[in-house]
Amino acid sequence: EPYRVLSKAILEDNKLITATPTLTTSSNNTSDESGLYSSTATNTGEPTYYFRGNVENNYVKFAGFTWRIVRVNEDGTVRIIMQDGINDNATSKFNSNYNNYTYMYYTNSQAKTQLENWYQTNIGNKLNLANKVASGNYYCEQAKVKYDDSWTSGSAVMTTYNKYTPDFKCSTDGNGKGIVNSNVALITYDEVVYAGSYYGKSNEDYYLNNNYYSWTMSPSGFSGSSSTVWSVNDSGITYIGYVNTIVTTRPVINLKDDTKISSGNGTKNNPYQL
């Protein structure tokens, strides 16, 4: 059969769920259906198509690793997150520096350096792989959501999580941080909540849960003594990660909009093969 374009295959292989998801609790505490949703809460107003819940047909094999599809971006590129953390789920600090709000930002972090080194070794140095990856303004480190009303964030205005509704927008915050132009980075708090997680709510049955702790690239505020970043724990719960603690790093990349698949239907046993 002819090769299919990945972004089109995702839309062909899933019935779009039109119900409004519950974005204030985790999906296993709601009756939200698992599957593909769309949102126009994006910078361009164009729809992004995202997976939510206990999705079992969003597997991709690429660069010798297993990945999960997070969403089809507004421009038709496909955002994927590695099923495991880099270097066989090795744990590491987001940042050894922690005593200032500036250390909650991905572009000021050790996580960025480590992730980019991993990418270069496993994908960037291999032309046949690197040329499938889109580079550009695909990532967001804007300080949007904080853990506690009393926590500070320099000049950025942050909303406490229990008053916050996620979106797929990104702009420059009061500290001059926002869109990150790269070919690899991390998932955001907003994307994790859209996927089915929520602070303090156990959710083992959504596709991002891989039974490891992992970092996002979304700041969660400065506690007064330490910078923090939103993270996901080994039960799939969104939680506060102090930047100098050690958890895994799960890379996120975007596959170009014309990426073709040779086979597969997205299931664990028959993943989309590029």
Beta strands, then each sheet from edge to edge (+ up, - down):
strand 1: 4-5
strand 2: 35-39
strand 3: 48-52
strand 4: 59-62
strand 5: 65-72
strand 6: 78-82
strand 7: 92-93
strand 8: 136-140
strand 9: 145-146
strand 10: 159-160
strand 11: 179-182
strand 12: 214-222
strand 13: 227-232
strand 14: 238-242
strand 15: 246-247
strand 16: 252-255
strand 17: 260-261
strand 18: 272-273
sheet 1: 1+ 17-
sheet 2: 2+ 3- 5+ 4- 18-
sheet 3: 2+ 3- 5+ 6- 16+
sheet 4: 7+ 15-
sheet 5: 8+ 11-
sheet 6: 9+ 10+
sheet 7: 12+ 13- 14+
end
